[in-house]
């Protein structure tokens, strides 16, 4: 994706099969911002499911040596927002509330996650994100998003009007 509008268009026009392997590779390579900082990799993006993984590093750990709760919340918001964009018709999606439950601790390895819709409305969405480590549930989050409608285009000025 050369820019954000390309990403919005790509996600808004996804077919049921989602991104191909090549498109997914490019999607991950072009990742910017906090998703890139986290080191998150998307493994599947369809209109109904976003799956991703995070290889845990020392940068993700709190002083006790386990993954910081903010990492789980960040994974949830990142994956949930991408899922939300698939149903937003090219509009922007922003998180308005994210609740995460931390069920088991992780200190190394890979966290796998899946985001799915609970409700996919035109103005708001509710998304559940489950995170596993070695097949065991370690965190569950719920993300509420708001779909921001594109502003209407300003009327063109009549060149004959004063």
C-alpha positions as CSV (number, residue, x, y, z in Angstrom):
1,X,0.0,0.0,0.0
2,X,1.5,3.3,-1.0
3,X,-0.6,5.3,1.4
4,X,-3.5,5.0,3.9
5,X,-6.2,5.6,1.4
6,X,-4.9,2.6,-0.6
7,X,-5.2,0.5,2.5
8,X,-8.7,1.7,3.2
9,X,-9.8,1.0,-0.3
10,X,-8.1,-2.5,-0.3
11,X,-9.8,-3.4,3.0
12,X,-13.2,-2.0,2.0
13,X,-13.2,-4.0,-1.3
14,X,-12.1,-7.4,0.2
15,X,-13.8,-10.4,-1.2
16,X,-14.8,-13.2,1.1
17,X,-11.5,-15.0,0.6
18,X,-9.6,-11.9,2.0
19,X,-6.0,-11.0,1.2
20,X,-3.9,-13.4,-0.8
21,X,-0.6,-14.6,0.6
22,X,1.2,-12.1,-1.6
23,X,-1.1,-9.2,-0.6
24,X,-0.7,-10.2,3.1
25,X,3.1,-10.1,2.7
26,X,2.9,-6.6,1.2
27,X,0.4,-5.5,3.9
28,X,2.9,-6.5,6.6
29,X,5.8,-5.0,4.8
30,X,4.0,-1.7,4.4
31,X,2.8,-1.6,8.1
32,X,3.5,1.7,9.8
33,X,3.0,3.3,13.1
34,X,2.3,1.4,16.3
35,X,1.6,-1.9,14.6
36,X,5.1,-1.9,13.2
37,X,6.6,-0.7,16.6
38,X,4.8,-3.7,18.3
39,X,6.3,-6.2,15.8
40,X,2.8,-7.5,15.0
41,X,2.3,-9.6,11.8
42,X,-1.0,-10.2,10.2
43,X,-1.5,-13.8,9.1
44,X,-5.1,-13.6,7.7
45,X,-7.3,-10.7,6.8
46,X,-10.9,-11.3,5.6
47,X,-14.2,-9.4,6.0
48,X,-15.0,-11.7,9.0
49,X,-11.7,-12.4,10.6
50,X,-8.3,-10.8,11.2
51,X,-5.6,-13.1,12.6
52,X,-2.2,-12.0,13.6
53,X,0.8,-13.0,15.7
54,X,3.4,-11.3,17.9
55,X,6.8,-12.8,18.6
56,X,7.4,-11.8,22.2
57,X,10.6,-9.9,22.9
58,X,12.1,-8.2,25.9
59,X,10.6,-4.9,24.8
60,X,7.1,-6.4,25.4
61,X,7.8,-7.4,29.1
62,X,7.0,-5.5,32.3
63,X,9.5,-5.6,35.2
64,X,8.1,-8.9,36.5
65,X,9.3,-10.5,33.2
66,X,5.8,-11.1,31.7
67,X,4.1,-9.4,28.7
68,X,2.8,-6.0,29.7
69,X,-1.0,-5.7,29.7
70,X,-0.8,-2.7,27.4
71,X,0.7,-5.0,24.8
72,X,-2.5,-7.2,24.8
73,X,-4.7,-4.0,24.6
74,X,-2.6,-2.7,21.7
75,X,-2.8,-6.0,19.8
76,X,-6.6,-6.0,20.3
77,X,-7.0,-2.4,19.1
78,X,-4.7,-2.9,16.1
79,X,-6.4,-6.2,14.9
80,X,-9.9,-5.0,15.7
81,X,-9.4,-1.7,13.9
82,X,-8.2,-3.6,10.8
83,X,-11.2,-5.8,10.9
84,X,-13.5,-2.8,11.4
85,X,-12.1,-1.2,8.2
86,X,-13.2,-4.2,6.2
87,X,-16.8,-3.2,6.9
88,X,-16.5,0.6,6.9
89,X,-16.9,1.2,3.2
90,X,-13.7,3.1,2.9
91,X,-14.4,5.2,6.0
92,X,-12.0,5.6,8.9
93,X,-12.6,3.5,12.0
94,X,-11.4,4.6,15.5
95,X,-11.5,2.7,18.8
96,X,-13.7,4.3,21.4
97,X,-13.4,1.7,24.1
98,X,-11.2,-1.4,24.7
99,X,-11.6,-3.8,27.6
100,X,-9.0,-6.5,28.0
101,X,-9.0,-9.4,30.5
102,X,-5.6,-10.9,31.3
103,X,-6.0,-14.6,31.9
104,X,-2.6,-16.1,31.9
105,X,0.9,-14.7,31.8
106,X,3.4,-15.1,28.9
107,X,7.1,-14.4,29.1
108,X,8.4,-15.8,25.7
109,X,7.2,-17.3,22.5
110,X,4.4,-16.3,20.2
111,X,1.0,-14.8,20.9
112,X,-1.6,-15.7,18.3
113,X,-4.8,-13.6,18.1
114,X,-8.0,-13.6,16.2
115,X,-10.5,-10.7,15.9
116,X,-14.2,-11.3,15.0
117,X,-17.3,-9.2,14.8
118,X,-19.9,-9.4,17.5
119,X,-21.8,-6.6,15.8
120,X,-20.8,-4.8,12.5
121,X,-23.0,-1.7,12.3
122,X,-22.8,1.3,10.0
123,X,-21.8,3.7,12.7
124,X,-20.4,1.5,15.4
125,X,-18.9,-2.0,15.7
126,X,-18.3,-4.4,18.5
127,X,-15.3,-6.8,18.0
128,X,-14.0,-9.6,20.2
129,X,-10.3,-10.4,20.1
130,X,-9.0,-13.7,21.7
131,X,-5.2,-14.2,22.2
132,X,-3.6,-17.6,22.7
133,X,-0.1,-18.8,23.6
134,X,0.7,-22.4,22.7
135,X,-3.0,-23.1,22.3
136,X,-4.0,-21.7,25.7
137,X,-6.2,-18.6,26.1
138,X,-4.1,-15.8,27.7
139,X,-6.2,-12.7,27.0
140,X,-9.6,-11.7,25.7
141,X,-10.6,-8.2,24.7
142,X,-13.6,-6.4,23.5
143,X,-13.2,-3.4,21.2
144,X,-15.9,-0.9,20.4
145,X,-15.2,1.2,17.3
146,X,-16.9,4.2,15.7
147,X,-17.1,4.5,11.9
148,X,-16.3,8.1,10.9
149,X,-18.2,9.1,7.8
150,X,-16.2,10.9,5.1
151,X,-17.2,14.6,5.0
152,X,-19.3,15.6,2.0
153,X,-17.3,17.2,-0.7
154,X,-17.6,21.0,-0.6
155,X,-19.7,22.4,-3.5
156,X,-17.7,23.8,-6.3
157,X,-17.8,27.5,-6.6
158,X,-19.7,28.8,-9.6
159,X,-17.1,30.7,-11.6
160,X,-19.8,33.2,-12.8
161,X,-21.0,34.0,-9.2
162,X,-19.6,37.0,-7.5
